[in-house]
Amino acid sequence: MESVPQSNPPAGKTCSCCGEWRDISRFRKNQGYGDGFRTTCRDCDNAKVRKYKQAHKEELAEKRKIQREENPEKAREKGRESERRRRVRDAEKVRQLRREDYARNRAKYALLKREARKEKQEEAREKDRIRYERDRDKIIARNMEIGHRRRAQKEKGESFTSKEWADLCARYGNICLCCGEVKALTVDHVIPLSKGGTNDISNIQPLCKSCNSSKNAKIIDYR
């Protein structure tokens, strides 16, 4: 059985109600008409519906009341669906307003973004500073351990742990073995790595930063 080819829809036509020529998209489809579209446009159809509802307002209200009483569950479901559609429309309206506002004030929002990003960076730096002040010794010890471990692994593959370093400092009363003062301690190699010393704890002594710098690459055992 051969299918009957369907003709292309017209570009537009004249509304039989208002007499205006309108694009075909402004007419509702209806297969009962020759071209497949109603003779009245959507605007005229909507105006007729509004006029009918206004003229029969009380009658329609009573009819809806009876329908709700006869089928309350269906009425509740219809109400929920109407509320869902209203929220979707409102959300889309809000998004559109936001897009328009952003387009009008693009420079302002770009400045706000930069300020927010800068504020977050400052907050992160402040948190890091507080953490460093709170755990200063642990952080220094860990950084020294990592640095010496990498250097030793590169040269000889030997290293010491942060616990070994903490135990060593505690063994000598957490003082600099050179000047004998209680200061922030740094790792010093009795035999420098550059002269063949190892990064093992047996070759480590705690010195303050100034004494460590003064010792430089000399071989001096203050233990």
Backbone as ProteinMPNN parsed JSONL, in Angstrom:
{"seq_chain_A": "MESVPQSNPPAGKTCSCCGEWRDISRFRKNQGYGDGFRTTCRDCDNAKVRKYKQAHKEELAEKRKIQREENPEKAREKGRESERRRRVRDAEKVRQLRREDYARNRAKYALLKREARKEKQEEAREKDRIRYERDRDKIIARNMEIGHRRRAQKEKGESFTSKEWADLCARYGNICLCCGEVKALTVDHVIPLSKGGTNDISNIQPLCKSCNSSKNAKIIDYR", "coords_chain_A": {"N_chain_A": [[0.857, -1.195, 0.0], [0.688, 2.102, -0.971], [2.025, 5.02, 0.592], [0.41, 8.099, 1.281], [1.7, 11.046, 0.163], [2.47, 13.772, 2.322], [1.601, 17.15, 2.199], [3.661, 20.092, 2.383], [3.475, 22.294, 5.229], [1.705, 25.45, 5.13], [3.26, 28.716, 4.88], [2.014, 30.693, 6.297], [-1.151, 32.214, 7.253], [-4.38, 33.897, 7.021], [-6.1, 34.945, 9.888], [-9.34, 33.913, 10.742], [-10.788, 35.248, 12.615], [-9.618, 37.7, 13.703], [-8.67, 38.7, 11.343], [-6.039, 39.138, 10.672], [-2.888, 38.593, 9.039], [-0.848, 35.916, 9.835], [2.059, 34.114, 10.985], [2.381, 30.572, 10.419], [3.023, 29.191, 12.692], [1.625, 30.422, 14.69], [-0.836, 29.274, 14.802], [-2.9, 26.679, 16.056], [-2.549, 23.132, 15.694], [-4.805, 21.117, 13.837], [-6.26, 18.406, 12.587], [-8.703, 18.335, 11.37], [-9.03, 20.307, 9.575], [-8.318, 21.512, 6.238], [-5.612, 22.28, 5.723], [-4.482, 21.347, 7.992], [-4.397, 23.001, 10.224], [-5.952, 25.176, 12.619], [-8.456, 27.687, 11.906], [-8.485, 30.014, 13.32], [-6.233, 32.139, 15.075], [-3.781, 31.617, 17.713], [-3.836, 33.707, 19.598], [-6.422, 34.771, 19.339], [-7.91, 32.487, 20.003], [-7.112, 32.178, 22.7], [-8.112, 34.551, 23.753], [-10.863, 34.149, 23.446], [-11.215, 32.004, 25.222], [-10.53, 33.205, 27.691], [-12.554, 35.131, 27.819], [-14.831, 33.503, 27.959], [-14.367, 32.16, 30.391], [-14.483, 34.332, 32.153], [-17.124, 35.127, 31.847], [-18.506, 32.901, 32.793], [-17.712, 32.492, 35.416], [-18.579, 31.859, 38.115], [-20.058, 29.535, 37.652], [-18.086, 27.778, 36.62], [-16.394, 27.677, 38.826], [-18.011, 26.376, 40.707], [-18.268, 23.943, 39.417], [-15.626, 23.003, 39.467], [-15.335, 22.697, 42.211], [-17.15, 20.619, 42.762], [-15.907, 18.579, 41.332], [-13.519, 18.332, 42.779], [-14.5, 17.4, 45.202], [-15.583, 14.953, 44.441], [-13.391, 13.549, 43.48], [-10.906, 13.72, 45.301], [-8.186, 12.963, 45.452], [-7.228, 13.114, 42.814], [-7.566, 15.834, 42.453], [-5.73, 16.836, 44.311], [-3.358, 15.863, 43.168], [-3.401, 17.236, 40.75], [-3.158, 19.813, 41.729], [-0.578, 19.686, 42.859], [0.928, 19.278, 40.535], [0.415, 21.662, 39.179], [1.637, 23.431, 40.948], [4.276, 22.564, 40.72], [4.835, 23.219, 38.046], [4.543, 25.979, 38.223], [6.71, 26.638, 39.884], [8.819, 25.855, 38.254], [8.519, 27.694, 36.148], [8.922, 30.08, 37.585], [11.552, 29.685, 38.468], [12.955, 29.628, 36.05], [12.424, 32.192, 35.211], [13.781, 33.656, 37.161], [16.413, 32.813, 36.609], [16.717, 33.91, 34.063], [16.519, 36.638, 34.627], [18.806, 36.899, 36.178], [20.794, 36.292, 34.284], [20.445, 38.466, 32.541], [21.037, 40.575, 34.269], [23.708, 39.985, 34.835], [24.823, 40.313, 32.308], [24.494, 43.062, 31.973], [26.055, 44.065, 34.043], [28.688, 43.079, 33.884], [31.397, 43.815, 34.358], [31.333, 44.578, 37.045], [30.676, 42.165, 38.357], [32.896, 40.652, 37.662], [34.883, 41.999, 39.094], [33.966, 41.489, 41.699], [34.338, 38.724, 41.798], [37.132, 38.553, 41.625], [37.822, 39.844, 44.029], [36.645, 38.099, 45.884], [38.113, 35.779, 45.368], [40.656, 36.691, 46.109], [40.212, 37.167, 48.816], [39.737, 34.566, 49.737], [42.258, 33.469, 49.276], [43.774, 34.968, 51.081], [42.61, 34.126, 53.481], [43.357, 31.435, 53.418], [46.145, 31.704, 53.572], [46.329, 32.851, 56.132], [45.362, 30.751, 57.717], [47.37, 28.88, 57.214], [49.498, 30.23, 58.386], [48.734, 30.287, 61.106], [48.673, 27.549, 61.615], [51.353, 26.964, 61.191], [52.565, 28.435, 63.256], [51.521, 27.046, 65.398], [52.408, 24.381, 65.071], [55.163, 24.572, 64.688], [57.73, 23.429, 65.262], [57.351, 20.752, 64.552], [56.787, 20.995, 61.825], [59.151, 22.134, 60.85], [60.944, 20.084, 61.491], [59.901, 18.029, 59.903], [60.209, 19.115, 57.324], [63.004, 19.35, 57.242], [63.669, 16.695, 57.455], [62.586, 15.699, 55.073], [64.037, 17.192, 53.166], [66.749, 16.467, 53.696], [66.538, 13.76, 53.36], [65.93, 13.504, 50.657], [68.251, 14.57, 49.543], [70.165, 12.811, 50.542], [69.257, 10.401, 49.52], [69.682, 10.897, 46.875], [72.461, 11.018, 46.831], [73.54, 8.914, 48.489], [71.538, 7.26, 49.281], [70.665, 7.043, 51.974], [68.965, 7.869, 55.065], [67.315, 9.655, 57.802], [64.678, 9.492, 60.291], [61.877, 11.598, 61.349], [61.17, 11.028, 63.96], [63.517, 9.919, 65.001], [65.112, 12.185, 64.887], [63.728, 13.898, 66.696], [64.058, 12.402, 69.066], [66.83, 12.527, 69.306], [67.279, 15.29, 69.732], [65.903, 15.564, 72.165], [67.501, 13.956, 73.786], [69.762, 15.526, 74.167], [68.747, 17.577, 75.616], [67.363, 19.475, 74.127], [68.965, 21.638, 73.291], [71.361, 23.777, 71.645], [74.266, 22.197, 70.643], [76.583, 23.503, 70.221], [76.619, 26.306, 71.097], [75.173, 26.007, 73.403], [72.69, 27.088, 74.016], [69.099, 27.447, 74.321], [67.464, 27.184, 71.509], [65.793, 27.378, 68.268], [66.344, 24.402, 66.658], [68.507, 23.01, 64.183], [69.362, 20.613, 61.643], [72.578, 19.256, 61.637], [75.297, 17.896, 59.928], [77.781, 15.921, 61.181], [80.039, 14.934, 59.788], [80.159, 16.453, 56.816], [77.884, 16.028, 54.051], [79.008, 16.636, 51.652], [81.589, 15.857, 52.048], [81.637, 13.177, 52.182], [80.079, 12.242, 54.272], [77.319, 10.536, 55.91], [73.68, 10.435, 55.823], [72.591, 9.328, 57.988], [71.257, 8.915, 61.312], [73.299, 8.649, 63.118], [75.236, 10.34, 62.273], [74.395, 12.865, 62.794], [73.903, 15.968, 64.449], [72.395, 18.257, 66.753], [72.194, 21.67, 66.074], [71.933, 25.239, 66.462], [70.663, 27.669, 64.094], [72.531, 29.746, 63.517], [74.968, 28.722, 64.53], [75.183, 26.439, 63.001], [75.505, 27.593, 60.491], [77.954, 28.851, 60.92], [79.671, 26.701, 61.334], [79.643, 25.566, 58.87], [81.114, 23.721, 56.278], [82.855, 22.304, 57.777], [84.416, 19.625, 59.628], [83.297, 18.933, 62.609], [82.706, 17.628, 65.718], [80.405, 18.111, 68.089], [79.297, 16.585, 70.01]], "CA_chain_A": [[0.0, 0.0, 0.0], [1.51, 3.287, -1.061], [1.689, 6.076, 1.538], [0.022, 9.351, 0.643], [2.644, 12.088, 0.57], [1.889, 14.91, 3.012], [2.06, 18.433, 1.666], [4.337, 20.945, 3.354], [2.548, 23.267, 5.825], [1.836, 26.793, 4.559], [4.1, 29.637, 5.65], [1.129, 31.46, 7.155], [-2.482, 32.45, 6.694], [-5.157, 34.956, 7.663], [-6.988, 34.484, 10.959], [-10.743, 34.183, 10.41], [-11.41, 36.042, 13.677], [-9.089, 39.066, 13.734], [-8.388, 39.114, 9.981], [-4.618, 39.449, 10.527], [-2.026, 37.556, 8.471], [0.097, 35.492, 10.864], [2.878, 32.944, 10.7], [1.639, 29.336, 10.678], [3.303, 28.74, 14.057], [0.673, 31.067, 15.584], [-2.097, 28.539, 14.718], [-2.85, 25.345, 16.622], [-2.784, 22.081, 14.717], [-6.104, 20.451, 13.876], [-6.353, 17.629, 11.351], [-10.035, 18.463, 10.782], [-9.006, 21.349, 8.546], [-7.607, 21.088, 5.035], [-4.163, 22.456, 5.826], [-4.017, 20.762, 9.253], [-4.309, 24.02, 11.274], [-7.205, 25.884, 12.869], [-8.616, 28.921, 11.125], [-8.254, 31.156, 14.213], [-4.881, 32.124, 15.641], [-3.694, 31.311, 19.151], [-4.24, 34.879, 20.38], [-7.887, 34.848, 19.333], [-8.401, 31.358, 20.792], [-6.904, 32.473, 24.123], [-9.037, 35.625, 24.129], [-12.195, 33.536, 23.583], [-11.232, 31.212, 26.457], [-10.582, 34.134, 28.819], [-13.88, 35.746, 27.84], [-15.784, 32.497, 28.425], [-14.147, 31.94, 31.825], [-14.96, 35.49, 32.892], [-18.592, 35.149, 31.801], [-19.04, 31.758, 33.533], [-16.787, 32.333, 36.536], [-19.208, 31.165, 39.233], [-20.425, 28.196, 37.199], [-16.868, 26.978, 36.537], [-15.903, 27.473, 40.19], [-18.848, 25.339, 41.308], [-17.937, 22.677, 38.752], [-14.345, 22.548, 40.0], [-15.575, 22.275, 43.59], [-17.779, 19.299, 42.716], [-14.887, 17.633, 40.88], [-12.596, 18.084, 43.893], [-15.174, 16.584, 46.206], [-15.784, 13.61, 43.907], [-12.084, 12.887, 43.313], [-9.935, 14.594, 45.99], [-6.807, 12.579, 45.146], [-6.905, 13.693, 41.511], [-7.468, 17.275, 42.642], [-4.446, 17.105, 44.959], [-2.309, 15.618, 42.186], [-3.434, 18.354, 39.808], [-2.606, 20.971, 42.425], [0.873, 19.505, 42.954], [1.49, 19.478, 39.202], [0.362, 23.102, 38.905], [2.667, 24.072, 41.769], [5.57, 22.221, 40.137], [5.007, 24.026, 36.842], [4.749, 27.375, 38.639], [8.079, 26.758, 40.385], [9.715, 25.793, 37.09], [8.429, 28.985, 35.462], [9.562, 31.103, 38.421], [13.001, 29.448, 38.462], [13.46, 30.058, 34.745], [12.344, 33.652, 35.192], [14.888, 34.146, 37.996], [17.655, 32.594, 35.863], [16.77, 34.878, 32.972], [16.826, 37.939, 35.228], [20.217, 36.872, 36.577], [21.609, 36.399, 33.065], [20.369, 39.838, 32.05], [21.771, 41.426, 35.21], [25.141, 39.72, 34.644], [25.231, 40.928, 31.041], [24.561, 44.513, 32.162], [27.059, 44.426, 35.055], [29.758, 42.08, 33.763], [32.622, 44.315, 34.994], [31.141, 44.547, 38.496], [30.759, 40.785, 38.838], [34.29, 40.221, 37.519], [35.597, 42.569, 40.235], [33.551, 40.748, 42.893], [34.99, 37.422, 41.754], [38.545, 38.737, 41.98], [37.907, 40.147, 45.454], [36.345, 36.867, 46.624], [39.261, 34.888, 45.216], [41.735, 37.251, 46.917], [39.859, 36.947, 50.224], [39.964, 33.157, 50.033], [43.699, 33.254, 49.347], [44.244, 35.541, 52.337], [42.159, 33.232, 54.549], [44.196, 30.235, 53.378], [47.465, 32.07, 54.103], [46.197, 33.037, 57.58], [45.267, 29.411, 58.308], [48.704, 28.284, 57.153], [50.343, 30.904, 59.376], [48.339, 29.804, 62.431], [49.117, 26.16, 61.727], [52.812, 26.955, 61.31], [52.901, 28.875, 64.61], [51.126, 26.006, 66.359], [53.206, 23.159, 64.884], [56.397, 25.043, 64.051], [58.828, 22.461, 65.406], [57.039, 19.556, 63.766], [56.902, 21.32, 60.398], [60.582, 22.294, 60.549], [61.56, 18.758, 61.518], [59.461, 17.268, 58.73], [60.852, 19.682, 56.144], [64.409, 18.975, 57.268], [63.739, 15.266, 57.153], [62.333, 15.503, 53.646], [65.144, 17.737, 52.403], [67.958, 15.653, 53.851], [66.284, 12.436, 52.793], [66.071, 13.592, 49.203], [69.658, 14.764, 49.198], [70.894, 11.572, 50.839], [68.852, 9.383, 48.561], [70.336, 11.2, 45.607], [73.887, 10.758, 46.917], [73.9, 7.602, 49.026], [70.358, 6.452, 49.554], [70.469, 6.869, 53.413], [68.167, 8.944, 55.637], [66.843, 9.474, 59.181], [63.258, 9.808, 60.431], [61.569, 12.717, 62.241], [61.181, 10.523, 65.336], [64.925, 9.824, 65.401], [65.582, 13.551, 65.1], [63.137, 14.377, 67.949], [64.717, 11.685, 70.172], [68.191, 13.04, 69.427], [67.201, 16.606, 70.374], [65.525, 15.36, 73.564], [68.642, 13.351, 74.486], [70.691, 16.588, 74.525], [68.025, 18.639, 76.326], [66.834, 20.449, 73.162], [69.839, 22.799, 73.236], [72.384, 23.749, 70.604], [75.471, 21.584, 71.186], [77.724, 24.401, 70.03], [76.544, 27.457, 72.002], [74.528, 25.593, 74.644], [71.47, 27.853, 74.26], [67.837, 26.856, 73.867], [67.031, 27.87, 70.284], [65.272, 26.488, 67.241], [67.46, 23.557, 66.251], [68.595, 22.568, 62.793], [70.165, 19.405, 61.45], [73.952, 19.445, 61.181], [76.031, 16.657, 59.703], [79.132, 15.962, 61.758], [80.832, 14.864, 58.556], [79.246, 16.952, 55.787], [77.593, 15.139, 52.925], [79.943, 16.942, 50.57], [82.881, 15.227, 52.349], [81.454, 11.744, 52.3], [79.262, 11.865, 55.416], [76.031, 9.914, 55.628], [72.503, 11.11, 56.362], [72.111, 8.485, 59.066], [71.149, 9.649, 62.576], [74.587, 8.577, 63.822], [76.092, 11.42, 61.779], [73.606, 14.081, 62.963], [73.947, 16.647, 65.741], [71.51, 19.429, 66.724], [72.801, 22.984, 66.231], [71.059, 26.337, 66.061], [70.909, 28.077, 62.714], [73.759, 30.536, 63.405], [76.118, 27.841, 64.736], [75.248, 25.565, 61.834], [76.085, 28.369, 59.404], [79.369, 29.093, 61.232], [80.403, 25.451, 61.138], [79.715, 25.402, 57.411], [81.427, 22.376, 55.807], [83.948, 21.746, 58.578], [84.107, 18.39, 60.364], [83.41, 19.192, 64.041], [81.739, 16.835, 66.472], [80.126, 18.765, 69.364], [78.621, 15.66, 70.908]], "C_chain_A": [[0.888, 1.237, 0.0], [1.041, 4.339, -0.08], [1.39, 7.359, 0.782], [0.976, 10.434, 1.082], [1.936, 13.269, 1.206], [2.475, 16.193, 2.438], [2.728, 19.245, 2.76], [3.352, 21.959, 3.927], [2.753, 24.641, 5.218], [2.688, 27.68, 5.449], [3.258, 30.455, 6.618], [-0.227, 31.615, 6.506], [-3.193, 33.521, 7.503], [-6.099, 34.362, 8.705], [-8.421, 34.877, 10.621], [-11.431, 35.043, 11.452], [-10.932, 37.496, 13.635], [-8.753, 39.6, 12.341], [-6.928, 39.46, 9.733], [-3.879, 38.266, 9.896], [-0.944, 37.209, 9.493], [0.883, 34.275, 10.384], [2.126, 31.678, 11.114], [1.873, 28.797, 12.089], [2.35, 29.357, 15.065], [-0.703, 30.41, 15.524], [-1.906, 27.152, 15.329], [-3.178, 24.31, 15.546], [-4.155, 21.462, 14.934], [-6.298, 19.749, 12.534], [-7.724, 17.708, 10.696], [-10.117, 19.519, 9.694], [-8.108, 20.917, 7.393], [-6.095, 21.188, 5.156], [-3.595, 21.914, 7.132], [-3.897, 21.757, 10.387], [-5.665, 24.705, 11.419], [-7.248, 27.171, 12.063], [-8.39, 30.162, 11.992], [-6.884, 31.016, 14.856], [-4.932, 31.859, 17.143], [-4.171, 32.489, 20.0], [-5.762, 34.993, 20.458], [-8.495, 33.704, 20.138], [-8.279, 31.646, 22.289], [-7.853, 33.566, 24.604], [-10.449, 35.074, 24.318], [-12.311, 32.748, 24.888], [-11.327, 32.121, 27.668], [-11.963, 34.773, 28.951], [-14.929, 34.771, 28.365], [-15.63, 32.267, 29.929], [-14.654, 33.102, 32.662], [-16.481, 35.531, 32.95], [-19.205, 34.037, 32.63], [-18.179, 31.44, 34.758], [-17.389, 31.514, 37.672], [-19.558, 29.721, 38.853], [-19.206, 27.28, 37.142], [-16.298, 26.692, 37.922], [-16.691, 26.374, 40.89], [-18.525, 23.969, 40.707], [-16.615, 22.112, 39.277], [-14.486, 22.054, 41.436], [-16.17, 20.877, 43.64], [-16.769, 18.244, 42.306], [-13.897, 17.314, 41.994], [-13.218, 17.194, 44.947], [-15.339, 15.143, 45.722], [-14.464, 12.845, 43.791], [-10.998, 13.757, 43.959], [-8.476, 14.267, 45.64], [-6.359, 13.176, 43.805], [-6.741, 15.199, 41.616], [-6.135, 17.643, 43.295], [-3.28, 16.914, 43.987], [-2.238, 16.76, 41.167], [-2.85, 19.615, 40.439], [-1.089, 20.892, 42.552], [1.547, 19.749, 41.608], [1.49, 20.963, 38.831], [1.435, 23.85, 39.684], [4.054, 23.798, 41.215], [5.84, 23.076, 38.892], [5.248, 25.486, 37.187], [6.177, 27.583, 39.116], [9.085, 26.72, 39.243], [9.717, 27.121, 36.35], [9.133, 30.076, 36.258], [11.08, 30.942, 38.411], [13.617, 29.91, 37.149], [13.445, 31.582, 34.642], [13.492, 34.256, 35.995], [16.221, 33.98, 37.268], [17.809, 33.611, 34.733], [17.118, 36.264, 33.498], [18.287, 38.011, 35.649], [21.143, 36.996, 35.371], [21.615, 37.832, 32.533], [21.158, 40.786, 32.948], [23.276, 41.237, 35.043], [25.652, 40.369, 33.362], [25.372, 42.443, 31.182], [25.716, 44.918, 33.072], [28.214, 43.426, 35.065], [31.031, 42.535, 34.493], [32.511, 44.255, 36.515], [31.286, 43.138, 39.041], [32.172, 40.233, 38.694], [35.124, 40.738, 38.678], [35.252, 41.827, 41.528], [34.215, 39.377, 42.956], [36.458, 37.524, 42.149], [38.712, 39.01, 43.468], [37.639, 38.905, 46.304], [37.506, 35.89, 46.567], [40.437, 35.38, 46.068], [41.474, 37.019, 48.399], [40.086, 35.495, 50.627], [41.452, 32.856, 50.15], [44.269, 33.796, 50.651], [43.828, 34.664, 53.523], [43.026, 31.976, 54.601], [45.585, 30.531, 53.934], [47.422, 32.242, 55.618], [46.094, 31.696, 58.299], [46.627, 28.724, 58.318], [49.63, 28.905, 58.197], [50.036, 30.411, 60.787], [48.819, 28.369, 62.644], [50.623, 26.088, 61.906], [53.243, 27.384, 62.709], [52.59, 27.795, 65.637], [52.042, 24.782, 66.282], [54.559, 23.478, 64.258], [57.498, 23.99, 64.094], [58.583, 21.217, 64.56], [57.237, 19.818, 62.278], [58.366, 21.459, 59.997], [61.259, 20.937, 60.489], [61.181, 17.945, 60.292], [60.128, 17.787, 57.458], [62.335, 19.324, 56.075], [64.579, 17.508, 56.906], [63.569, 15.017, 55.662], [63.518, 15.982, 52.816], [66.402, 16.887, 52.484], [67.764, 14.263, 53.265], [66.462, 12.458, 51.279], [67.542, 13.724, 48.8], [70.456, 13.485, 49.42], [70.538, 10.473, 49.852], [69.52, 9.619, 47.212], [71.809, 10.809, 45.639], [74.208, 9.33, 47.373], [72.707, 6.713, 49.351], [70.103, 6.212, 51.023], [69.688, 8.062, 53.956], [67.834, 8.627, 57.089], [65.387, 9.919, 59.233], [63.073, 10.99, 61.372], [61.566, 12.271, 63.691], [62.618, 10.401, 65.849], [65.5, 11.203, 65.689], [65.037, 14.108, 66.419], [63.796, 13.7, 69.151], [66.132, 12.212, 70.396], [68.201, 14.4, 70.123], [66.861, 16.464, 71.856], [66.688, 14.801, 74.374], [69.624, 14.427, 74.956], [69.978, 17.783, 75.158], [67.506, 19.74, 75.434], [67.642, 21.754, 73.163], [70.81, 22.64, 72.078], [73.673, 23.207, 71.217], [76.695, 22.476, 71.031], [77.714, 25.548, 71.041], [75.869, 27.136, 73.319], [73.256, 26.342, 74.972], [70.249, 27.111, 73.714], [67.314, 27.689, 72.697], [66.356, 26.861, 69.36], [66.442, 25.718, 66.645], [67.358, 23.154, 64.785], [69.506, 21.35, 62.715], [71.559, 19.789, 60.955], [74.607, 18.084, 61.027], [77.441, 16.809, 60.262], [80.157, 15.909, 60.637], [79.91, 15.289, 57.424], [79.054, 15.948, 54.658], [78.573, 15.363, 51.786], [81.318, 16.299, 50.785], [82.729, 13.734, 52.632], [80.631, 11.297, 53.483], [77.927, 11.276, 54.996], [74.904, 10.753, 56.208], [71.852, 10.266, 57.446], [72.125, 9.278, 60.366], [72.458, 9.635, 63.359], [75.54, 9.674, 63.376], [75.429, 12.781, 61.954], [73.821, 14.636, 64.364], [73.076, 17.899, 65.648], [72.272, 20.719, 66.992], [71.773, 24.048, 65.869], [71.469, 26.81, 64.668], [72.225, 28.834, 62.56], [74.994, 29.661, 63.575], [76.296, 26.898, 63.552], [75.898, 26.293, 60.66], [77.573, 28.62, 59.638], [80.214, 27.85, 60.994], [80.627, 25.191, 59.653], [80.045, 23.958, 57.031], [82.601, 21.763, 56.578], [83.491, 20.481, 59.296], [84.378, 18.661, 61.84], [82.311, 18.421, 64.747], [81.576, 17.466, 67.844], [79.482, 17.824, 70.376], [79.537, 15.2, 72.053]], "O_chain_A": [[1.74, 1.397, 0.874], [-0.159, 4.553, 0.088], [2.028, 7.668, -0.224], [1.058, 10.723, 2.276], [0.913, 13.726, 0.696], [3.682, 16.303, 2.221], [2.395, 19.1, 3.936], [2.48, 22.441, 3.205], [3.871, 24.973, 4.824], [2.82, 27.42, 6.644], [3.756, 30.867, 7.665], [-0.438, 31.208, 5.364], [-2.691, 33.992, 8.523], [-6.809, 33.393, 8.433], [-8.692, 36.022, 10.259], [-12.539, 35.525, 11.217], [-11.745, 38.416, 13.542], [-8.571, 40.805, 12.165], [-6.603, 40.021, 8.687], [-4.186, 37.105, 10.168], [-0.216, 38.084, 9.961], [0.446, 33.522, 9.513], [1.327, 31.707, 12.05], [1.053, 28.051, 12.624], [2.263, 28.874, 16.194], [-1.65, 30.92, 16.123], [-0.865, 26.525, 15.137], [-3.958, 24.561, 14.627], [-4.607, 21.302, 16.068], [-6.474, 20.387, 11.495], [-7.905, 17.206, 9.586], [-11.116, 19.627, 8.983], [-7.243, 20.058, 7.558], [-5.375, 20.281, 4.737], [-2.39, 21.998, 7.374], [-3.347, 21.412, 11.433], [-6.43, 24.799, 10.459], [-6.224, 27.675, 11.602], [-8.13, 31.244, 11.465], [-6.432, 29.908, 15.145], [-6.0, 31.876, 17.756], [-4.839, 32.289, 21.014], [-6.318, 35.278, 21.519], [-9.468, 33.9, 20.866], [-9.21, 31.396, 23.055], [-8.342, 33.514, 25.732], [-11.155, 35.48, 25.241], [-13.332, 32.797, 25.574], [-12.109, 31.855, 28.581], [-12.478, 34.935, 30.058], [-15.815, 35.16, 29.127], [-16.62, 32.186, 30.656], [-15.192, 32.899, 33.75], [-17.062, 35.917, 33.964], [-20.318, 34.196, 33.132], [-17.951, 30.277, 35.091], [-16.761, 30.566, 38.142], [-19.372, 28.802, 39.65], [-19.281, 26.127, 37.568], [-15.78, 25.603, 38.173], [-16.114, 25.537, 41.584], [-18.512, 22.961, 41.414], [-16.489, 20.908, 39.503], [-13.824, 21.094, 41.83], [-15.758, 20.047, 44.45], [-16.761, 17.142, 42.854], [-13.478, 16.167, 42.144], [-12.549, 16.334, 45.52], [-15.242, 14.211, 46.52], [-14.43, 11.63, 43.984], [-10.257, 14.448, 43.26], [-7.637, 15.162, 45.543], [-5.242, 13.679, 43.685], [-5.885, 15.782, 40.951], [-5.487, 18.615, 42.905], [-2.333, 17.701, 43.98], [-1.153, 17.191, 40.776], [-2.146, 20.385, 39.786], [-0.391, 21.891, 42.379], [2.615, 20.358, 41.547], [2.449, 21.46, 38.24], [2.064, 24.775, 39.17], [4.916, 24.677, 41.228], [6.944, 23.59, 38.712], [6.048, 26.161, 36.539], [6.795, 28.597, 38.791], [10.075, 27.451, 39.251], [10.773, 27.624, 35.966], [9.853, 30.899, 35.692], [11.813, 31.929, 38.352], [14.687, 30.519, 37.143], [14.346, 32.183, 34.057], [14.105, 35.238, 35.575], [17.063, 34.878, 37.295], [18.907, 34.11, 34.483], [17.914, 36.983, 32.893], [18.933, 39.048, 35.501], [22.147, 37.707, 35.417], [22.657, 38.348, 32.126], [21.855, 41.68, 32.467], [24.037, 42.204, 35.101], [26.759, 40.905, 33.322], [26.264, 43.043, 30.582], [26.296, 45.991, 32.899], [28.657, 42.985, 36.125], [31.672, 41.733, 35.171], [33.48, 43.92, 37.198], [31.938, 42.928, 40.064], [32.604, 39.427, 39.519], [35.977, 40.019, 39.199], [36.128, 41.567, 42.352], [34.608, 38.919, 44.028], [36.97, 36.697, 42.904], [39.624, 38.481, 44.103], [38.309, 38.676, 47.311], [37.851, 35.254, 47.563], [41.136, 34.573, 46.681], [42.396, 36.712, 49.155], [40.568, 35.219, 51.725], [41.867, 32.084, 51.014], [45.137, 33.173, 51.261], [44.603, 34.479, 54.461], [43.388, 31.505, 55.679], [46.146, 29.723, 54.674], [48.351, 31.838, 56.318], [46.672, 31.522, 59.372], [46.997, 28.07, 59.293], [50.439, 28.214, 58.814], [50.947, 30.149, 61.572], [49.309, 28.021, 63.718], [51.126, 25.264, 62.67], [54.154, 26.798, 63.293], [53.307, 27.645, 66.626], [52.409, 24.214, 67.31], [55.042, 22.74, 63.399], [58.124, 23.697, 63.075], [59.502, 20.694, 63.93], [57.781, 18.982, 61.557], [58.781, 20.971, 58.946], [62.038, 20.654, 59.579], [62.019, 17.258, 59.708], [60.561, 17.003, 56.613], [62.864, 19.032, 55.003], [65.486, 17.126, 56.167], [64.303, 14.233, 55.061], [63.96, 15.3, 51.892], [67.045, 16.618, 51.47], [68.701, 13.661, 52.741], [67.063, 11.556, 50.695], [68.01, 13.086, 47.857], [71.307, 13.117, 48.61], [71.398, 9.714, 49.405], [69.876, 8.678, 46.502], [72.359, 10.336, 44.644], [75.013, 8.629, 46.761], [72.874, 5.534, 49.663], [69.386, 5.266, 51.349], [69.738, 9.148, 53.379], [68.032, 7.506, 57.558], [64.912, 10.627, 58.345], [63.991, 11.351, 62.108], [61.922, 13.053, 64.573], [62.902, 10.742, 66.997], [66.284, 11.372, 66.623], [65.782, 14.722, 67.183], [64.066, 14.36, 70.154], [66.582, 12.33, 71.536], [69.029, 14.642, 71.002], [67.442, 17.144, 72.703], [66.839, 15.148, 75.545], [70.25, 14.28, 76.006], [70.539, 18.877, 75.227], [67.23, 20.839, 75.915], [67.075, 22.84, 73.049], [71.055, 21.535, 71.594], [74.124, 23.731, 72.235], [77.73, 22.223, 71.647], [78.691, 25.743, 71.764], [75.976, 27.914, 74.268], [72.772, 26.251, 76.1], [70.337, 26.288, 72.802], [66.781, 28.78, 72.896], [66.344, 25.659, 69.627], [67.416, 26.313, 66.184], [66.269, 22.984, 64.237], [70.314, 21.099, 63.609], [71.707, 20.54, 59.991], [74.484, 17.224, 61.899], [78.191, 17.703, 59.87], [81.044, 16.759, 60.56], [78.969, 14.566, 57.096], [79.931, 15.138, 54.356], [78.929, 14.439, 51.055], [82.116, 16.198, 49.853], [83.597, 13.116, 53.249], [80.482, 10.095, 53.701], [77.462, 11.488, 53.876], [75.144, 11.672, 56.991], [70.685, 10.473, 57.781], [72.914, 10.211, 60.514], [72.697, 10.522, 64.179], [76.551, 9.916, 64.034], [75.851, 13.754, 61.331], [73.909, 13.888, 65.338], [73.015, 18.535, 64.596], [72.927, 20.848, 68.026], [70.861, 23.804, 65.079], [72.499, 26.394, 64.138], [72.961, 28.608, 61.6], [75.971, 29.832, 62.847], [77.42, 26.594, 63.151], [76.714, 25.729, 59.932], [78.365, 28.609, 58.696], [81.341, 27.942, 60.509], [81.663, 24.666, 59.244], [79.318, 23.048, 57.43], [83.255, 20.834, 56.103], [82.298, 20.3, 59.54], [85.526, 18.628, 62.285], [81.132, 18.547, 64.414], [82.477, 17.383, 68.678], [79.159, 18.24, 71.488], [79.117, 14.414, 72.902]]}, "name": "protein", "num_of_chains": 1, "seq": "MESVPQSNPPAGKTCSCCGEWRDISRFRKNQGYGDGFRTTCRDCDNAKVRKYKQAHKEELAEKRKIQREENPEKAREKGRESERRRRVRDAEKVRQLRREDYARNRAKYALLKREARKEKQEEAREKDRIRYERDRDKIIARNMEIGHRRRAQKEKGESFTSKEWADLCARYGNICLCCGEVKALTVDHVIPLSKGGTNDISNIQPLCKSCNSSKNAKIIDYR"}
